[in-house]
Amino acid sequence: MLKVQEIREIIRLIDQSTISEFTYEHEGSIIKIRKPQSSAQETATKPVQQVTEVIESVSPVVNEEVKQPVVRVQEDTPTKEDVVADTNIVEVVSPMVGTFYRKPTPESDPYVQVGDRIEESSIVCIVEAMKLFNEIEAEVAGEIVEVLVDDGELVEYGQALYKVKTK
């Protein structure tokens, strides 16, 4: 069985390639990915497409019909306002793989909430890795505009935890 990270990597590679259909079989599981057909001219003028959702990505084969996964593609055309607004948004990312905690103890208040002002040295969360609780500093000054991870959720190295508006 493939790991979720491996499936994500396959989707990313297929999305960036000119391949329109991909099938992978391994140990009784099948993954099928299909991209919508479009003309070369449309492809050249469209913005980069993001795969936003994969439904039924892995289906075991046990004398049953294999269901086709559905890959939904979101196409966004950013406006000038979006581009300007995005330049002031910085993501605080996890420096390690582990479990994300917003609070120092279960009874405490969260380190930060949406709307809080933070400094570079502000502690914004804890990531537990191998039974060690690592306090994570913001490394950017600004205002918390979005919390991207739920308390107790596993996070990957480089995964965005918070969005911070600078300036």
C-alpha positions as CSV (number, residue, x, y, z in Angstrom):
1,M,0.0,0.0,0.0
2,L,1.3,3.4,-0.9
3,K,1.8,6.1,1.7
4,V,-0.2,9.3,1.5
5,Q,3.0,11.3,0.8
6,E,3.8,9.0,-2.1
7,I,0.3,9.4,-3.5
8,R,0.6,13.2,-3.2
9,E,3.9,13.1,-5.0
10,I,2.4,11.1,-7.9
11,I,-0.4,13.6,-8.2
12,R,2.0,16.5,-8.2
13,L,4.1,14.9,-10.9
14,I,1.2,14.0,-13.1
15,D,-0.3,17.5,-12.6
16,Q,3.0,19.1,-13.8
17,S,3.4,16.7,-16.8
18,T,1.6,16.4,-20.1
19,I,0.3,13.0,-19.2
20,S,-3.5,13.0,-19.3
21,E,-4.2,9.6,-17.7
22,F,-2.2,7.5,-15.2
23,T,-2.8,4.0,-13.7
24,Y,-0.8,2.4,-11.0
25,E,-1.4,-1.2,-9.6
26,H,0.4,-2.5,-6.5
27,E,-0.5,-5.3,-4.1
28,G,-4.2,-5.4,-5.0
29,S,-4.7,-1.6,-5.0
30,I,-5.2,0.5,-8.0
31,I,-4.8,4.3,-8.4
32,K,-6.1,6.0,-11.5
33,I,-5.7,9.7,-12.2
34,R,-7.2,11.4,-15.2
35,K,-6.8,15.1,-16.2
36,P,-9.5,16.9,-18.1
37,Q,-8.8,17.1,-21.9
38,S,-8.0,20.6,-23.1
39,S,-6.5,22.1,-26.3
40,A,-2.9,23.2,-26.3
41,Q,-3.9,26.8,-26.7
42,E,-6.1,26.7,-23.6
43,T,-3.3,25.0,-21.6
44,A,-0.9,27.7,-22.5
45,T,-3.2,30.5,-21.4
46,K,-4.5,28.9,-18.2
47,P,-2.9,29.6,-14.8
48,V,-1.3,26.7,-13.0
49,Q,-3.9,24.2,-11.9
50,Q,-4.0,22.9,-8.3
51,V,-5.3,19.5,-7.4
52,T,-7.5,20.3,-4.4
53,E,-9.3,17.0,-3.7
54,V,-8.9,13.3,-4.4
55,I,-11.8,11.1,-3.7
56,E,-11.5,7.4,-3.4
57,S,-7.8,7.6,-4.3
58,V,-7.0,3.9,-3.4
59,S,-9.5,1.1,-4.0
60,P,-8.7,-2.5,-3.0
61,V,-9.4,-5.1,-5.7
62,V,-11.4,-8.0,-4.3
63,N,-13.5,-9.4,-7.2
64,E,-15.3,-6.0,-7.3
65,E,-15.5,-3.3,-9.9
66,V,-12.8,-0.8,-9.1
67,K,-14.1,2.7,-8.6
68,Q,-12.4,5.5,-10.5
69,P,-10.9,8.3,-8.4
70,V,-12.1,11.7,-9.0
71,V,-9.5,14.4,-9.2
72,R,-11.0,17.9,-8.9
73,V,-9.0,20.7,-10.3
74,Q,-9.4,24.3,-9.2
75,E,-8.3,27.0,-11.6
76,D,-7.8,30.4,-10.1
77,T,-7.0,33.6,-12.0
78,P,-5.4,35.9,-9.4
79,T,-6.4,39.5,-9.6
80,K,-3.9,42.4,-9.0
81,E,-5.5,42.9,-5.5
82,D,-4.9,39.2,-4.6
83,V,-1.3,39.4,-5.7
84,V,-0.7,42.5,-3.6
85,A,-2.5,41.0,-0.6
86,D,-0.5,37.8,-0.9
87,T,2.8,39.6,-0.7
88,N,2.0,40.7,2.9
89,I,1.0,37.1,4.0
90,V,3.8,34.9,5.3
91,E,3.3,31.3,6.5
92,V,4.8,30.0,9.7
93,V,5.9,26.5,8.8
94,S,6.8,23.4,10.9
95,P,10.5,22.9,11.2
96,M,10.0,19.1,11.8
97,V,7.6,16.2,11.6
98,G,5.5,15.7,14.7
99,T,2.2,16.4,16.5
100,F,1.0,20.0,16.5
101,Y,-0.3,21.6,19.8
102,R,-1.7,25.1,20.0
103,K,-1.5,25.1,23.9
104,P,1.4,24.5,26.4
105,T,-1.0,22.2,28.4
106,P,-4.5,20.9,27.8
107,E,-6.0,23.4,30.4
108,S,-4.1,26.5,29.0
109,D,-5.2,29.0,26.5
110,P,-3.7,28.7,23.0
111,Y,-0.3,30.5,22.4
112,V,-1.9,32.6,19.6
113,Q,-5.3,33.1,18.1
114,V,-6.5,34.8,14.9
115,G,-6.1,38.6,15.3
116,D,-3.2,38.3,17.8
117,R,-0.1,40.5,17.1
118,I,3.2,38.5,17.3
119,E,6.9,39.3,17.2
120,E,9.7,37.2,15.6
121,S,10.5,35.6,19.0
122,S,6.8,34.8,19.9
123,I,6.1,31.2,20.6
124,V,3.2,30.2,18.4
125,C,2.8,26.4,19.1
126,I,4.5,23.2,20.2
127,V,5.5,20.3,17.9
128,E,6.1,17.0,19.7
129,A,8.6,14.8,18.0
130,M,10.0,11.6,19.6
131,K,8.5,12.5,23.1
132,L,10.2,15.9,23.0
133,F,8.1,19.1,23.1
134,N,9.6,21.7,20.8
135,E,8.4,25.3,21.1
136,I,8.1,26.9,17.7
137,E,8.9,30.6,17.3
138,A,7.1,32.7,14.7
139,E,10.3,34.1,13.1
140,V,8.1,36.9,11.6
141,A,6.3,39.9,13.1
142,G,2.7,40.6,12.2
143,E,-0.9,39.6,12.9
144,I,-2.2,36.0,12.8
145,V,-4.8,35.8,10.1
146,E,-5.4,32.1,9.9
147,V,-4.7,28.9,11.8
148,L,-4.1,26.1,9.2
149,V,-3.7,23.1,11.5
150,D,-6.0,21.5,14.1
151,D,-4.8,20.9,17.7
152,G,-3.3,17.4,18.0
153,E,-2.9,16.9,14.2
154,L,0.3,15.4,12.7
155,V,2.4,17.9,10.7
156,E,5.1,17.4,8.1
157,Y,8.4,19.2,7.7
158,G,7.7,22.5,6.0
159,Q,3.9,22.3,6.4
160,A,2.3,25.7,6.9
161,L,0.9,26.1,10.4
162,Y,-0.3,29.8,10.5
163,K,-0.7,32.6,8.0
164,V,0.7,35.9,9.3
165,K,0.0,39.4,7.8
166,T,3.1,41.5,7.9
167,K,3.3,45.3,7.8
